[in-house]
């Protein structure tokens, strides 16, 4: 082994004393924009107001990490693995807390089932809201990057299934998207990510179809969507489930069938919402719905610009 190779080996196994040595890997087995999304970034505003690292509003006051959310409870039940974003030693953990417990029961234990990993040199990561009984590490265990830690859950203070990932240096929260807190448009090379997840200022979680306006509980559970409806369905409904929307955003919903457009509408959103859904539909006329393929499109617009769009297919038979 050359001196240079030996040196590189020593350096790579050393503690990340400098932020430049720290590189976080993506901490979940999911694909952003497809089966997970970043719901909230770290709050960079020391005042009572809140601002994410792009000086936008995808955060809330005092939020000290990044929230990676699953689309619904069905995805959580199926199991999405949480993986170590950086190597280290398990410093502490907690398991046994119920997923989806009332907030009053989680006071002082807001992280829920969680793991803290000591990265050395004052750095640590914390993984929160893991699924009860899913933790696959023990205290003192050495962890390599990418090792499975547990599954995404909804334990602790969590209104929806997600992973909260915190990075701290000497106890102080550090935003891996902009560790120096320098600007509203940090260069990707200055983040602490191996591959910086692209910024999305809100978007669409899912779209779906039903024969009635679904309940919000059914959408959050992941059992509202019907891929197939009968020709005598009482109505055809399309819904869009969105996150990080702002006042005056527009949700454009459309459904087109074998005979052309069934329904199409722009719905203006009246207030900022972390998550919400909108549905439009058409009641059945006296004749049956034409059998065949129906295409649904949901588009989220902000200031007239498309910020996200999803399409889906309904079969009527
Ligand atoms: Zn969080």
Boltz pocket constraint, residues with backbone or C-beta under 6 A from the ligand:
constraints:
  - pocket:
      binder: B
      contacts: [[A, 40], [A, 63], [A, 64], [A, 65], [A, 66], [A, 67], [A, 163], [A, 164], [A, 165]]
      max_distance: 6.0
